[in-house]
Amino acid sequence: MAVPKRKQSKSRRNKRRTQQTVVMPPIIHCAQCGAPIIPHNACSECGYYKGRKVDHTVKEKEQKGEGG
């Protein structure tokens, strides 16, 4: 098993760790309903993407007005 000959300095350690930051994804608002969404993804609230209905996972019963 390899063992380092010298201790790495705090400067070298910190330089390596600068790349490990967590980046917040950009948030935009849906053009149809105004809900916050991640860019280039269909809206989870209304199911629209670029003005077209594409998401089939939205509860259609709620949209038609059926309660249950």
N, C-alpha and C positions, 0 to 999 in steps of 0.2 A: 504494500500500500504506500502510495506516495505521500510525503509530508513536505510542506513548504519550508524552504531554507530560511526565509525572512518573513517577518510580519508585513502585511500590506498596509500602507499608510491610510489614514482616514480620508485623505484627498482621493486616492485611487478608488477606495471603496465607494465614496460618494459619487464619483464620476460614473461608476458603473450603475449605481442606483438611480441616476437621473432619468433613465429610460423607463423606469417602472411605475410611472404615474398612471392614474386612472383618469380617463378622458370621458367627460359627460357627452352623450350623443346629442347631436343637434335636434331641436324640437321645432316643428312648424305647426301651423293650424290648418285643419281640413277646410277646403274651399266650400264644401257642401254644408257641413254642420258646425264647423268651428272647433272641433275637438282637437286636442294636442296629439300629434302623431310624429313618427320618425320619417324623414324623407325617403322617397322611393318605396313606400309601403302602402298597402291599402288601409283605409281607415277602419279601425275595429268597431267604431260606433255605427257608421252608416253603410260601410262596405264599398265606398267609391274610391276610385283611383284615376286621376287625370280626367275627371268628369264622367267616367263610365262606371256602371255597377259591375263589380268584379268579384266581390266577396260573397260566397254563398253560406258562410257560417253565421251571419247575422240572423238573429231570431226573427223569422218572417211572420210568426204569429203576432209579435208585438207590433210590427209595421201594419198588419192588416186590421188590427184592433181586437183580435181574439184574445180573451183573457186566459184561457186554459183549456 
